[in-house]
Amino acid sequence: MKNFRGLLIAIGVMFIFSCSTSTYSGRWVRWNASGIDDYQKFPNYPFRASSEPYHFVQAYDENLDQLMIPIGKNKKEALLGAITASETTAFLVIKNDTILYEKYLNGYTRDSINTSFSVAKSITSLLVGVAIDQGFIQSREVEIVRYLPELLDVDSKYKEVRLSHLLDMKSGIQFKDHDLIWGDKPKAYYHPRLRERIMELPVTDEPGLEFKYNSYNPIVVGMIIEQVAGMMPAAYFEKHIWDQMGMEYAGSWSLDSEESQMTKMESGLNLRAIDFAKFGRLMLNKGRWEGKFIVSEEWIEKTLSFDKSHIVPDYGGEIFYKNYWWLYSTDAEHVDIISGWGHLGQYLYIFPDTQVIIVRMGKDNDGVRSWGALFKAVNEAVN
């Protein structure tokens, strides 16, 4: 029995070390838990820094270090201490194009790369807007099989899935939300051939009915953009958004593998925090950048026009989701906050009424019960 147990252990060890990161199972075994340095694991499509970068005005308010902010029930702490203890790598507060607060912590600096995780989904929404503006995609309500008819060979119910269902997380496409090797959550993240994975997925729920967060949805959107634009989504993004925004540093978008070359629309935008903030500025300016529309105002207005059908369950009726953006509203009419959220606490928070942008990137988000409450407190303090 002892020899048999030893043999099993030896086989297990051999299996682990024989797993190649060119396969999904190999990646799951070798890489397993995701982290903000994952941009080093995946191949990527690189973007150059702008030759004419846009710079926010700097007028730092160091008093914000000692601002008492909520970090838990009936518990407050000074801002600097809270963000340091919570594995924050970057924390920026910008108002009216002026940087009021800019901190880099836990070994990170201004030129350190932060990966977006799901904030990339919000940026993908902007790319969809560009494709609609340019006539490549008919509308938000178009049936997706118009562009990907091969999905009908997977499941006839794909004929009921509209682009809006993908953008609002109501597609009904299979998504087993757990981290075990057979789960869809790690497959959407680690699979080296994402197009092939999509072609294995049935529609398991009726499209358009219930909100279910599903990282396959933006991948399907990426396949549509690839089809209609005739180029990889990362290249389309570079040409029509990145190159127009005066990015201060180089960046990249992760790909599923060297062989497949599919842009990881669900997670893999790798930038410096200061350049992430520029997407907040673009949203505040309704798609306009330095006098030129990058994304039409109509698309931004459509994103911010929502109703009770966009309420996210279990959030008290004040959080809505549309076009891959999380929207806060107390009355289902006026947008109080526009936000992008990412794994391990990557946040882009935009306060339209006060023209405030907050960027928080981090290795983890431990120690702060509600980042939303913290951001609201900071917004109130600078107004």
Summary of the structure (lengths in Angstrom):
residues: 383
radius of gyration: 21.2
end to end distance: 70.9
largest distance: 75.5
contacts: 1262
relative contact order: 0.17
helix: 37%
strand: 20%
